[in-house]
Amino acid sequence: MDTDLIIRAQHGDKGAYALIATEIADRFLAVARRILRDLDLAEDATQQALLAIWQDLPQLRDPARFDAWSYRLLVRACYGEGGRYGAGHPTFESCLRTSRVRSTT
């Protein structure tokens, strides 16, 4: 991610943030869909994560760490969305276990 773009967004540049959000939205949706296994929940989690990024971006101390930081916000949003709908939806840990089992067989 372009560090200058992140710094501009940190200072309230909505255009810079729009470029960031456009660049990461599809990747976020793909990750959220893998975690939640539900497109509607994944879309909600992606939207929540993008909102959290905009709100919390001024507190990001190291713009070079944006990718790791933003994915952490996405995972939190997935936990929030999955937790709302009870045990019928998988957790992040169960998705990891499933992917590990598949990769070892």
N, CA, C and O of each residue as an XYZ file, in Angstrom:
420
protein
N       0.856     -1.181      0.000
C       0.000      0.000      0.000
C       0.897      1.237      0.000
O       1.943      1.266      0.648
N       0.475      2.226     -0.720
C       1.226      3.467     -0.855
C       1.193      4.244      0.467
O       0.134      4.712      0.887
N       2.335      4.379      1.112
C       2.424      5.053      2.408
C       1.980      6.505      2.334
O       1.341      7.001      3.261
N       2.306      7.188      1.255
C       1.883      8.587      1.109
C       0.362      8.703      1.069
O      -0.211      9.634      1.635
N      -0.278      7.770      0.409
C      -1.737      7.747      0.344
C      -2.332      7.541      1.737
O      -3.318      8.181      2.102
N      -1.735      6.659      2.493
C      -2.201      6.393      3.857
C      -2.039      7.641      4.717
O      -2.944      7.989      5.476
N      -0.912      8.310      4.609
C      -0.676      9.531      5.396
C      -1.692     10.607      5.031
O      -2.210     11.299      5.908
N      -1.977     10.747      3.751
C      -2.992     11.726      3.333
C      -4.352     11.384      3.936
O      -5.066     12.265      4.416
N      -4.704     10.107      3.908
C      -5.986      9.676      4.487
C      -6.003      9.900      5.998
O      -7.036     10.264      6.560
N      -4.863      9.685      6.655
C      -4.771      9.929      8.095
C      -5.083     11.382      8.435
O      -5.597     11.681      9.513
N      -4.772     12.269      7.521
C      -5.005     13.695      7.744
C      -6.367     14.145      7.226
O      -6.624     15.342      7.091
N      -7.247     13.168      6.935
C      -8.620     13.499      6.576
C      -8.918     13.621      5.098
O     -10.011     14.056      4.734
N      -7.993     13.256      4.236
C      -8.221     13.331      2.796
C      -9.161     12.194      2.378
O      -8.746     11.040      2.275
N     -10.425     12.537      2.140
C     -11.428     11.535      1.793
C     -11.150     10.881      0.441
O     -11.453      9.704      0.244
N     -10.582     11.633     -0.476
C     -10.227     11.076     -1.778
C      -9.158     10.008     -1.654
O      -9.228      8.968     -2.308
N      -8.174     10.266     -0.815
C      -7.116      9.274     -0.586
C      -7.704      8.021      0.054
O      -7.356      6.903     -0.324
N      -8.597      8.213      1.025
C      -9.215      7.045      1.656
C     -10.068      6.272      0.657
O     -10.079      5.041      0.682
N     -10.779      6.970     -0.216
C     -11.596      6.291     -1.222
C     -10.724      5.405     -2.110
O     -11.123      4.296     -2.465
N      -9.543      5.887     -2.467
C      -8.620      5.074     -3.267
C      -8.157      3.840     -2.489
O      -8.078      2.743     -3.042
N      -7.855      4.028     -1.212
C      -7.433      2.903     -0.363
C      -8.565      1.883     -0.275
O      -8.351      0.689     -0.484
N      -9.770      2.361      0.037
C     -10.914      1.459      0.207
C     -11.199      0.697     -1.085
O     -11.496     -0.497     -1.050
N     -11.111      1.375     -2.207
C     -11.341      0.719     -3.498
C     -10.297     -0.366     -3.749
O     -10.609     -1.434     -4.277
N      -9.070     -0.081     -3.368
C      -7.983     -1.041     -3.593
C      -8.103     -2.288     -2.716
O      -7.755     -3.382     -3.159
N      -8.586     -2.142     -1.488
C      -8.595     -3.276     -0.567
C      -9.943     -3.983     -0.453
O     -10.003     -5.083      0.096
N     -11.008     -3.399     -0.944
C     -12.350     -3.937     -0.718
C     -12.515     -5.367     -1.235
O     -13.053     -6.212     -0.519
N     -12.073     -5.655     -2.441
C     -12.244     -7.006     -2.994
C     -11.454     -8.051     -2.212
O     -11.943     -9.154     -1.966
N     -10.227     -7.695     -1.822
C      -9.422     -8.631     -1.021
C     -10.073     -8.876      0.329
O     -10.132    -10.011      0.804
N     -10.562     -7.802      0.948
C     -11.220     -7.936      2.244
C     -12.453     -8.829      2.131
O     -12.677     -9.688      2.985
N     -13.248     -8.632      1.087
C     -14.443     -9.445      0.913
C     -14.075    -10.913      0.738
O     -14.739    -11.786      1.296
N     -13.042    -11.192     -0.017
C     -12.609    -12.579     -0.223
C     -12.173    -13.220      1.096
O     -12.533    -14.362      1.379
N     -11.404    -12.493      1.897
C     -10.952    -13.023      3.188
C     -12.151    -13.212      4.126
O     -12.272    -14.249      4.778
N     -13.021    -12.224      4.193
C     -14.187    -12.314      5.073
C     -15.092    -13.472      4.656
O     -15.661    -14.155      5.508
N     -15.221    -13.688      3.373
C     -16.065    -14.801      2.905
C     -15.458    -16.145      3.298
O     -16.184    -17.077      3.643
N     -14.133    -16.248      3.249
C     -13.487    -17.489      3.685
C     -13.671    -17.711      5.183
O     -13.857    -18.845      5.626
N     -13.623    -16.651      5.948
C     -13.771    -16.781      7.397
C     -15.213    -17.117      7.757
O     -15.460    -18.027      8.548
N     -16.159    -16.392      7.184
C     -17.560    -16.508      7.593
C     -18.369    -17.517      6.786
O     -19.412    -17.983      7.245
N     -17.903    -17.855      5.602
C     -18.597    -18.791      4.716
C     -20.029    -18.355      4.408
O     -20.930    -19.182      4.264
N     -20.213    -17.066      4.313
C     -21.535    -16.508      4.031
C     -21.321    -15.152      3.384
O     -20.710    -14.265      3.980
N     -21.824    -14.986      2.161
C     -21.571    -13.756      1.421
C     -22.171    -12.535      2.104
O     -21.517    -11.496      2.187
N     -23.394    -12.639      2.591
C     -24.031    -11.489      3.236
C     -23.265    -11.047      4.480
O     -23.034     -9.856      4.684
N     -22.874    -12.011      5.306
C     -22.100    -11.677      6.501
C     -20.737    -11.109      6.121
O     -20.242    -10.183      6.763
N     -20.133    -11.669      5.075
C     -18.824    -11.182      4.624
C     -18.914     -9.741      4.123
O     -18.024     -8.931      4.380
N     -19.991     -9.428      3.410
C     -20.173     -8.049      2.947
C     -20.340     -7.103      4.127
O     -19.771     -6.012      4.135
N     -21.123     -7.518      5.132
C     -21.306     -6.687      6.322
C     -19.992     -6.492      7.068
O     -19.672     -5.382      7.492
N     -19.233     -7.572      7.226
C     -17.952     -7.486      7.928
C     -16.973     -6.582      7.171
O     -16.242     -5.805      7.784
N     -16.962     -6.684      5.860
C     -16.088     -5.837      5.046
C     -16.456     -4.373      5.225
O     -15.585     -3.520      5.390
N     -17.751     -4.089      5.192
C     -18.200     -2.709      5.383
C     -17.826     -2.197      6.775
O     -17.380     -1.059      6.922
N     -18.007     -3.037      7.793
C     -17.645     -2.633      9.151
C     -16.144     -2.373      9.266
O     -15.719     -1.420      9.920
N     -15.350     -3.224      8.627
C     -13.894     -3.046      8.678
C     -13.475     -1.757      7.973
O     -12.626     -1.023      8.480
N     -14.057     -1.480      6.822
C     -13.711     -0.255      6.098
C     -14.092      0.984      6.902
O     -13.367      1.979      6.891
N     -15.215      0.928      7.590
C     -15.618      2.039      8.453
C     -14.652      2.186      9.633
O     -14.252      3.297      9.978
N     -14.284      1.062     10.248
C     -13.344      1.101     11.374
C     -11.987      1.654     10.942
O     -11.349      2.397     11.688
N     -11.552      1.291      9.743
C     -10.277      1.809      9.242
C     -10.347      3.325      9.122
O      -9.432      4.023      9.559
N     -11.421      3.842      8.534
C     -11.558      5.300      8.385
C     -11.559      5.990      9.746
O     -10.912      7.020      9.932
N     -12.295      5.408     10.694
C     -12.410      6.033     12.013
C     -11.107      5.966     12.810
O     -10.770      6.905     13.532
N     -10.383      4.868     12.682
C      -9.185      4.650     13.505
C      -7.879      5.027     12.810
O      -6.820      5.025     13.437
N      -7.947      5.345     11.539
C      -6.732      5.635     10.769
C      -5.858      6.727     11.385
O      -4.635      6.593     11.345
N      -6.414      7.798     11.950
C      -5.542      8.814     12.559
C      -4.677      8.277     13.706
O      -3.632      8.854     14.006
N      -5.095      7.187     14.344
C      -4.320      6.633     15.457
C      -3.237      5.639     15.005
O      -2.418      5.210     15.817
N      -3.230      5.275     13.728
C      -2.206      4.354     13.219
C      -0.848      5.045     13.300
O      -0.621      6.063     12.647
N       0.057      4.481     14.111
C       1.352      5.118     14.335
C       2.339      4.912     13.196
O       3.132      5.804     12.896
N       2.301      3.753     12.564
C       3.262      3.439     11.509
C       2.512      3.101     10.218
O       2.039      1.976     10.061
N       2.397      4.046      9.305
C       1.670      3.792      8.059
C       2.207      2.595      7.264
O       1.472      1.997      6.478
N       3.458      2.249      7.458
C       4.020      1.089      6.766
C       3.385     -0.214      7.236
O       3.461     -1.226      6.539
N       2.762     -0.198      8.406
C       2.104     -1.388      8.966
C       0.609     -1.430      8.641
O      -0.135     -2.209      9.237
N       0.172     -0.599      7.706
C      -1.250     -0.492      7.385
C      -1.883     -1.833      7.045
O      -2.968     -2.143      7.536
N      -1.223     -2.634      6.214
C      -1.824     -3.897      5.779
C      -2.126     -4.816      6.955
O      -3.243     -5.319      7.077
N      -1.151     -5.039      7.814
C      -1.374     -5.915      8.977
C      -2.436     -5.340      9.901
O      -3.305     -6.064     10.388
N      -2.362     -4.048     10.137
C      -3.321     -3.376     11.010
C      -4.732     -3.475     10.458
O      -5.670     -3.765     11.200
N      -4.894     -3.237      9.161
C      -6.228     -3.259      8.561
C      -6.807     -4.672      8.529
O      -8.011     -4.845      8.714
N      -5.974     -5.677      8.300
C      -6.476     -7.053      8.327
C      -6.921     -7.446      9.731
O      -7.876     -8.206      9.889
N      -6.243     -6.939     10.737
C      -6.664     -7.205     12.114
C      -8.061     -6.629     12.353
O      -8.890     -7.262     13.006
N      -8.323     -5.433     11.827
C      -9.653     -4.844     11.953
C     -10.689     -5.672     11.198
O     -11.825     -5.805     11.652
N     -10.309     -6.224     10.057
C     -11.221     -7.076      9.306
C     -11.565     -8.336     10.097
O     -12.732     -8.720     10.174
N     -10.574     -8.968     10.674
C     -10.831    -10.186     11.448
C     -11.746     -9.881     12.634
O     -12.639    -10.671     12.941
N     -11.534     -8.749     13.300
C     -12.419     -8.352     14.396
C     -13.845     -8.160     13.901
O     -14.796     -8.563     14.571
N     -13.998     -7.550     12.736
C     -15.329     -7.352     12.164
C     -15.975     -8.697     11.832
O     -17.184     -8.862     11.996
N     -15.182     -9.649     11.372
C     -15.710    -10.983     11.087
C     -16.167    -11.665     12.371
O     -17.228    -12.289     12.398
N     -15.384    -11.552     13.424
C     -15.810    -12.100     14.712
C     -17.130    -11.480     15.139
O     -18.025    -12.177     15.616
N     -17.249    -10.178     14.968
C     -18.476     -9.487     15.345
C     -19.668     -9.961     14.541
O     -20.734    -10.206     15.105
N     -19.510    -10.093     13.256
C     -20.612    -10.547     12.405
C     -20.950    -12.004     12.673
O     -22.125    -12.357     12.769
N     -19.947    -12.846     12.793
C     -20.199    -14.267     13.054
C     -20.816    -14.491     14.415
O     -21.658    -15.375     14.577
N     -20.409    -13.703     15.396
C     -20.929    -13.845     16.750
C     -22.381    -13.451     16.892
O     -23.073    -13.927     17.791
N     -22.847    -12.586     16.014
C     -24.249    -12.155     16.080
C     -25.220    -13.263     15.744
O     -26.372    -13.245     16.178
N     -24.756    -14.221     14.975
C     -25.675    -15.223     14.450
C     -25.475    -16.599     15.062
O     -25.983    -17.593     14.542
N     -24.745    -16.663     16.153
C     -24.668    -17.881     16.943
C     -23.766    -18.959     16.393
O     -22.908    -18.721     15.544
N     -23.990    -20.141     16.903
C     -23.103    -21.266     16.640
C     -23.241    -21.830     15.236
O     -22.416    -22.651     14.834
N     -24.240    -21.426     14.480
C     -24.424    -21.954     13.140
C     -23.360    -21.498     12.158
O     -23.207    -22.092     11.091
N     -22.628    -20.459     12.503
C     -21.603    -19.938     11.618
C     -20.225    -20.245     12.191
O     -20.023    -20.182     13.404
N     -19.283    -20.578     11.319
C     -17.952    -20.973     11.798
C     -17.162    -19.806     12.379
O     -17.384    -18.643     12.044
N     -16.251    -20.155     13.246
C     -15.336    -19.164     13.792
C     -14.079    -19.124     12.935
O     -13.856    -20.003     12.102
N     -13.275    -18.118     13.141
C     -12.012    -18.003     12.418
C     -11.134    -19.223     12.710
O     -10.507    -19.774     11.805
N     -11.093    -19.634     13.966
C     -10.266    -20.786     14.330
C     -10.733    -22.053     13.621
O      -9.908    -22.856     13.185
N     -12.057    -22.244     13.500
C     -12.540    -23.443     12.826
C     -12.182    -23.415     11.344
O     -11.919    -24.459     10.746
N     -12.172    -22.238     10.758
C     -11.754    -22.119      9.357
C     -10.283    -22.484      9.205
O      -9.899    -23.149      8.243
N      -9.462    -22.048     10.156
C      -8.046    -22.393     10.106
C      -7.851    -23.897     10.253
O      -7.056    -24.496      9.528
N      -8.567    -24.501     11.177
C      -8.453    -25.952     11.361
C      -8.862    -26.685     10.096
O      -8.197    -27.639      9.691
N      -9.949    -26.252      9.465
C     -10.429    -26.885      8.258
C      -9.407    -26.763      7.146
O      -9.163    -27.730      6.424
N      -8.808    -25.601      6.993
C      -7.827    -25.420      5.921
C      -6.573    -26.240      6.189
O      -5.947    -26.728      5.248
N      -6.192    -26.402      7.461
C      -5.013    -27.220      7.795
C      -5.269    -28.697      7.507
O      -4.386    -29.397      7.010
N      -6.474    -29.170      7.818
C      -6.816    -30.561      7.574
C      -6.790    -30.824      6.072
O      -6.247    -31.838      5.634
N      -7.361    -29.936      5.286
C      -7.383    -30.109      3.835
C      -5.986    -30.086      3.244
O      -5.696    -30.830      2.307
N      -5.121    -29.243      3.781
C      -3.779    -29.128      3.200
C      -2.877    -30.298      3.562
O      -1.865    -30.521      2.898
N      -3.223    -31.053      4.605
C      -2.380    -32.179      4.992
C      -2.854    -33.486      4.390
O      -2.177    -34.507      4.515
N      -4.014    -33.472      3.734
C      -4.518    -34.714      3.137
C      -4.222    -34.799      1.683
O      -4.581    -35.784      1.037
